């Protein structure tokens, strides 16, 4: 019969990270969430000011809108990376807040992309080479 020594760890070769202390976890959660919110609002206001400054220049407005979409996408990637880091560090409050931030950024990115797609529809396909328009009274209509 084999008797296990209670002093030896049961996990063989795995590195086990201790759970993050609750006060540190809560503070890190609040700080990271606050920084992400402030950064998103700052970038949103900056993009709005660039659109306002562009006036009637549609090329500048389109470039600014695409830049805002890319910035929101990178914020989403950062939030997802922080979700992974919080999971590895076993910080449940940080994990939850970053998951919430990632979900909010996903919704914001989806709404912004839909708004951009709605204002920039895909062009109609070009007619083929054998297409002849039919004009009323021309006599060439089939």
LUMVEXVO-559898 format. One record per residue (C-alpha): residue number from 0; x, y, z. Coordinates in nm, 4 decimals, always signed. Example, Ala and Ser with C-alpha at 12.3 -4.5 7.8 and 13.67 -1.06 7.14 Angstrom:
<sites>
+------+----------+----------+----------+
| resi |        x |        y |        z |
+------+----------+----------+----------+
|    0 |  +1.2300 |  -0.4500 |  +0.7800 |
|    1 |  +1.3670 |  -0.1060 |  +0.7140 |
+------+----------+----------+----------+
</sites>
This chain:
<sites>
+------+----------+----------+----------+
| resi |        x |        y |        z |
+------+----------+----------+----------+
|    0 |  +0.0000 |  +0.0000 |  +0.0000 |
|    1 |  +0.1255 |  +0.3485 |  -0.0920 |
|    2 |  +0.0923 |  +0.6244 |  +0.1645 |
|    3 |  +0.1066 |  +0.9799 |  +0.0365 |
|    4 |  +0.3054 |  +1.2266 |  +0.2341 |
|    5 |  +0.0834 |  +1.5297 |  +0.3099 |
|    6 |  +0.3878 |  +1.7573 |  +0.2799 |
|    7 |  +0.4455 |  +1.6784 |  -0.0887 |
|    8 |  +0.2420 |  +1.8707 |  -0.3457 |
|    9 |  -0.0069 |  +1.6691 |  -0.5477 |
|   10 |  +0.0444 |  +1.8652 |  -0.8696 |
|   11 |  +0.3386 |  +1.7209 |  -1.0555 |
|   12 |  +0.5531 |  +1.9842 |  -1.2183 |
|   13 |  +0.2735 |  +2.2358 |  -1.2628 |
|   14 |  +0.3356 |  +2.5887 |  -1.1584 |
|   15 |  +0.0479 |  +2.6993 |  -0.9379 |
|   16 |  -0.0061 |  +3.0726 |  -0.8980 |
|   17 |  -0.1511 |  +3.1703 |  -0.5611 |
|   18 |  -0.4788 |  +3.3565 |  -0.5659 |
|   19 |  -0.4498 |  +3.7355 |  -0.5750 |
|   20 |  -0.5331 |  +3.9095 |  -0.2453 |
|   21 |  -0.8859 |  +4.0491 |  -0.2476 |
|   22 |  -0.7976 |  +4.4176 |  -0.1790 |
|   23 |  -0.5337 |  +4.4186 |  -0.4524 |
|   24 |  -0.7736 |  +4.2471 |  -0.6909 |
|   25 |  -1.0550 |  +4.4952 |  -0.6280 |
|   26 |  -0.8250 |  +4.7983 |  -0.6587 |
|   27 |  -0.6683 |  +4.6632 |  -0.9792 |
|   28 |  -1.0156 |  +4.5936 |  -1.1154 |
|   29 |  -1.1367 |  +4.9481 |  -1.0480 |
|   30 |  -0.8185 |  +5.1132 |  -1.1762 |
|   31 |  -0.8083 |  +4.9140 |  -1.5003 |
|   32 |  -1.1766 |  +4.9669 |  -1.5678 |
|   33 |  -1.1443 |  +5.3393 |  -1.4965 |
|   34 |  -0.8422 |  +5.3721 |  -1.7254 |
|   35 |  -1.0224 |  +5.1914 |  -2.0062 |
|   36 |  -1.3323 |  +5.4081 |  -1.9719 |
|   37 |  -1.1277 |  +5.7286 |  -1.9644 |
|   38 |  -0.9195 |  +5.6177 |  -2.2616 |
|   39 |  -1.2276 |  +5.5298 |  -2.4662 |
|   40 |  -1.3988 |  +5.8603 |  -2.3839 |
|   41 |  -1.0784 |  +6.0529 |  -2.4606 |
|   42 |  -1.0404 |  +5.8818 |  -2.7994 |
|   43 |  -1.4107 |  +5.9271 |  -2.8755 |
|   44 |  -1.3952 |  +6.2994 |  -2.7985 |
|   45 |  -1.0758 |  +6.3366 |  -3.0010 |
|   46 |  -1.2386 |  +6.1680 |  -3.2990 |
|   47 |  -1.5466 |  +6.3857 |  -3.2630 |
|   48 |  -1.3316 |  +6.6989 |  -3.2626 |
|   49 |  -1.1459 |  +6.5780 |  -3.5725 |
|   50 |  -1.4772 |  +6.5189 |  -3.7507 |
|   51 |  -1.5967 |  +6.8634 |  -3.6433 |
|   52 |  -1.2725 |  +7.0226 |  -3.7662 |
|   53 |  -1.2941 |  +6.8385 |  -4.1007 |
|   54 |  -1.6206 |  +7.0144 |  -4.1832 |
|   55 |  -1.7365 |  +6.9094 |  -4.5303 |
|   56 |  -1.4225 |  +6.7108 |  -4.6194 |
|   57 |  -1.5723 |  +6.3642 |  -4.6498 |
|   58 |  -1.2338 |  +6.1944 |  -4.7006 |
|   59 |  -1.1099 |  +6.3234 |  -4.3628 |
|   60 |  -1.4348 |  +6.2244 |  -4.1929 |
|   61 |  -1.4138 |  +5.8724 |  -4.3378 |
|   62 |  -1.0496 |  +5.8386 |  -4.2319 |
|   63 |  -1.1375 |  +5.9526 |  -3.8799 |
|   64 |  -1.4279 |  +5.7088 |  -3.8564 |
|   65 |  -1.2069 |  +5.4201 |  -3.9697 |
|   66 |  -0.9423 |  +5.5280 |  -3.7178 |
|   67 |  -1.2002 |  +5.5279 |  -3.4382 |
|   68 |  -1.3074 |  +5.1768 |  -3.5385 |
|   69 |  -0.9455 |  +5.0594 |  -3.5297 |
|   70 |  -0.8831 |  +5.2228 |  -3.1909 |
|   71 |  -1.1928 |  +5.0598 |  -3.0439 |
|   72 |  -1.0781 |  +4.7276 |  -3.1849 |
|   73 |  -0.7359 |  +4.7648 |  -3.0212 |
|   74 |  -0.8980 |  +4.8554 |  -2.6895 |
|   75 |  -1.1038 |  +4.5383 |  -2.7207 |
|   76 |  -0.7881 |  +4.3338 |  -2.7828 |
|   77 |  -0.6231 |  +4.4925 |  -2.4784 |
|   78 |  -0.9257 |  +4.4126 |  -2.2609 |
|   79 |  -0.9224 |  +4.0516 |  -2.3794 |
|   80 |  -0.5496 |  +4.0270 |  -2.3067 |
|   81 |  -0.6159 |  +4.1590 |  -1.9556 |
|   82 |  -0.8895 |  +3.8952 |  -1.9153 |
|   83 |  -0.6291 |  +3.6265 |  -1.9868 |
|   84 |  -0.3766 |  +3.7859 |  -1.7485 |
|   85 |  -0.6384 |  +3.8108 |  -1.4736 |
|   86 |  -0.7344 |  +3.4460 |  -1.5255 |
|   87 |  -0.3709 |  +3.3356 |  -1.5001 |
|   88 |  -0.3158 |  +3.5467 |  -1.1888 |
|   89 |  -0.6405 |  +3.4138 |  -1.0387 |
|   90 |  -0.7890 |  +3.7576 |  -0.9804 |
|   91 |  -1.1678 |  +3.7076 |  -1.0062 |
|   92 |  -1.2716 |  +4.0717 |  -0.9679 |
|   93 |  -1.0265 |  +4.1893 |  -1.2325 |
|   94 |  -1.1308 |  +3.8992 |  -1.4537 |
|   95 |  -1.4974 |  +3.9928 |  -1.4225 |
|   96 |  -1.4476 |  +4.3646 |  -1.4762 |
|   97 |  -1.2286 |  +4.3088 |  -1.7816 |
|   98 |  -1.4784 |  +4.0619 |  -1.9201 |
|   99 |  -1.7474 |  +4.3262 |  -1.8709 |
|  100 |  -1.5258 |  +4.5872 |  -2.0408 |
|  101 |  -1.4617 |  +4.3505 |  -2.3318 |
|  102 |  -1.8353 |  +4.2866 |  -2.3705 |
|  103 |  -1.9106 |  +4.6605 |  -2.3657 |
|  104 |  -1.6357 |  +4.7290 |  -2.6197 |
|  105 |  -1.7710 |  +4.4507 |  -2.8407 |
|  106 |  -2.1162 |  +4.6102 |  -2.8376 |
|  107 |  -1.9722 |  +4.9570 |  -2.9055 |
|  108 |  -1.7534 |  +4.8265 |  -3.1876 |
|  109 |  -2.0451 |  +4.6400 |  -3.3442 |
|  110 |  -2.2701 |  +4.9470 |  -3.3304 |
|  111 |  -1.9982 |  +5.1726 |  -3.4723 |
|  112 |  -1.9227 |  +4.9274 |  -3.7540 |
|  113 |  -2.2924 |  +4.8966 |  -3.8405 |
|  114 |  -2.3254 |  +5.2752 |  -3.8448 |
|  115 |  -2.0248 |  +5.3061 |  -4.0735 |
|  116 |  -2.1543 |  +5.0318 |  -4.3042 |
|  117 |  -2.4983 |  +5.1940 |  -4.3167 |
|  118 |  -2.3520 |  +5.5272 |  -4.4309 |
|  119 |  -2.1156 |  +5.3586 |  -4.6790 |
|  120 |  -2.3188 |  +5.1010 |  -4.8746 |
|  121 |  -2.1437 |  +4.8760 |  -5.1225 |
|  122 |  -2.1745 |  +5.0017 |  -5.4797 |
|  123 |  -2.4045 |  +4.8274 |  -5.7243 |
|  124 |  -2.2328 |  +4.5758 |  -5.9511 |
|  125 |  -2.1156 |  +4.7057 |  -6.2865 |
|  126 |  -2.3203 |  +4.5927 |  -6.5858 |
|  127 |  -2.1778 |  +4.3189 |  -6.8060 |
|  128 |  -2.0328 |  +4.3929 |  -7.1518 |
|  129 |  -2.3382 |  +4.2757 |  -7.3473 |
|  130 |  -2.5855 |  +4.4870 |  -7.1506 |
|  131 |  -2.7847 |  +4.7444 |  -7.3493 |
|  132 |  -3.0073 |  +4.9874 |  -7.1652 |
|  133 |  -3.3654 |  +5.0030 |  -7.2784 |
|  134 |  -3.4939 |  +5.3534 |  -7.3385 |
|  135 |  -3.8622 |  +5.4192 |  -7.3840 |
|  136 |  -3.9473 |  +5.4678 |  -7.7498 |
|  137 |  -3.6072 |  +5.3604 |  -7.8836 |
|  138 |  -3.7288 |  +5.0373 |  -8.0372 |
|  139 |  -3.4196 |  +4.8425 |  -7.9188 |
|  140 |  -3.5866 |  +4.6875 |  -7.6150 |
|  141 |  -3.6226 |  +4.3115 |  -7.5982 |
+------+----------+----------+----------+
</sites>
